[in-house]
Amino acid sequence: MIKIVSLICVLTLFGCASTHNNEIQEVDCIGIYLLGIFPYEQKVKLKIVQKRIDRFGHITYKAGANLGVHFMGRGLIKESEIQIVECK
């Protein structure tokens, strides 16, 4: 009985891990990102180089090399935090 339960657990975990796929698209866009909080807000233009869509449909963007703006970690920006201005 324990072997059957452990086999079911392994197959379930394997199934969950195999459905994890991120769709990554290379894009060439310009976006506006808002830095700071009111009343010290500043709008910054960013060059967007990647668009990522995870398995839940959440969209994140990755900024390219921008002077003066560096993002912590992997540098991913949520869709709600950036305003896309122009895409080529």
GIDA-V71174 format. One record per helix or strand. SS is the DSSP state (hx for helix, st for strand). FROM is the first residue (numbers start at 1). TO is the last residue. If there is no record, write none. Layout:
ss->{SS,SS}
from->{FROM,FROM}
to->{TO,TO}
This chain:
ss->{hx,st,st,st,st,hx,st}
from->{2,23,42,59,76,79,82}
to->{18,35,53,63,78,81,87}
